[in-house]
Amino acid sequence: MGIYISFAVGIAHFSSGRKRLEDHVHEINQRLTLLSTPTRVIDWYHSTGNLVAKTPKHNRREIADELSLALGVPCTVLTADEVISCISIAEEANSPPADAGIRWKKGIAFEVKGRPCTVDLKPTPRAVFFRINGFTLGVNKKETLTDQGALNKDDRVAGWGDVSDDVAKEVGGLWTARSLVGVKGVVEKARKHVS
């Protein structure tokens, strides 16, 4: 059985307050059973579509298609080692210089559908990008700060969905972006299931 990490598109909150995450995952696994696949969601990180799946299958596109059908949204699937390699590169990359009232939050954008990225992306008002490989991009997302140095929630430059849209406009296809904290969190969840 292999352990895979999946990032689903457009799930801002994996489950509503009316339903426990465990119940939501149970429903997803019931849908996977109806698809006659052995693939199962076995863990998650936070409530934003960062999932850990277990399956004897090796074709990541097939696994992604099954999870997409069960979730009702597109997703990408990678091995834990692939994600760990992306984290390492993103962590080592330099952030842009900080201006007064601005900080840069690191993240990664993952290709879900489309063609690989073969060009260096131009910065946008929301983010600065660097290539990790054709299917993943490092991201420095701009965030505004209050006079006290805290995140300014009233003057939000962009969310991770906005960053995903920026990449898709430049590269084409469908992308999903996550903070480095979220990516690391789901890797830690996956590591607990590796025997």
Number of C-alpha atoms within 10 A of each C-alpha: 13 15 23 27 27 24 28 26 24 16 16 12 12 22 18 10 8 6 10 12 18 13 11 15 21 15 14 19 21 14 18 21 14 10 14 10 15 14 22 22 20 19 20 24 19 15 14 18 23 24 26 26 22 20 16 12 14 13 9 15 15 12 25 22 16 21 28 18 15 20 22 12 14 22 29 24 26 18 18 21 12 12 20 15 11 23 21 11 15 22 13 8 14 10 17 13 9 10 9 10 15 17 20 19 15 23 25 29 27 26 26 22 17 13 13 15 21 11 11 12 16 12 14 13 11 18 23 19 22 21 20 20 14 13 17 21 25 26 30 26 26 23 21 21 18 13 10 8 12 12 16 16 11 9 11 13 16 15 15 21 18 16 28 22 17 20 28 18 12 13 19 16 16 20 29 26 27 24 19 20 13 17 21 17 15 23 23 14 18 23 12 9 14 11 7
